[in-house]
Amino acid sequence: MAAASAHGRAASGGVLSIGQVLARLSPEFPGLSASKLRFLEEQGIVTPQRTESGYRKFSARDVDRLRLALTLQRDHFRPLAMIRDYLEQLDAGRTPTLPAAAPPSIAPAVRRYRRDELLSASGAAPQLFNEAISMGLLTGAENYTEQDVALLRSLVALERHGIEPRHLRGLRQSAERDIGLIESALTPLLRRTDSSSRSRAADVAPELARRLDDVRSAIVRSGVTRLTS
């Protein structure tokens, strides 16, 4: 079995930097990047040591786990949550079977909201809903998602403090610039047609969005601290 053989393959002794790990695994997994390795760390696939300066140091076991996780993801199309559970069972000394992926024809049920249900779930008034659409914060449609509910709830909370959708036009423009940055960063992967490249793009895109959110939040928090200090 591919997973078992990947798990049993040992890396050489000592610890490796993130660059050395890339050099070792890239021949097997072309397109593997430092950001992908950091993302796998965030998802609990590996927990590399840290030096006093904060640099990651990967053990031979870490390299084996990364190779196994990447193999399961590329060759068997397993999601990371399933891969993490598989690795945890290995860590516990069990001998788990190769995790089965859900049939591609079966998709998880997604809650959809009609306009009236959206307003009820979010507590938004029709006027706020219409202004959100007018400002491009929300797209008019027959049905809406949980993400739309969360957005409207945030707009309701902001409105209580006098911040209306029209005040958020710049925020929308900033978000569009972020999307452009992410698209530009993913272009090398999106140009490829193989499933592994698409899978990597799907993993990296949310990470980039989170990083941009972190930067924006840090800037806002810094400004708020100056206001209240």
Secondary structure, 3 states (H helix, E strand, C coil): CHHHHHHHCCCCCCCECHHHHHHHHCCCCCCCCHHHHHHHHHCCCCCCEECCCCCEEECHHHHHHHHHHHHHHHHHCCCHHHHHHHHHHHHCCCCCCCCCCCCCCCCCCCCCECHHHHHHHHCCCHHHHHHHHHCCCCCCCCCECHHHHHHHHHHHHHHCCCCCHHHHHHHHHHHHHHHHHHHHHHHHHHCCCCHHHHHHHHHHHHHHHHHHHHHHHHHHHHHHHHHHC
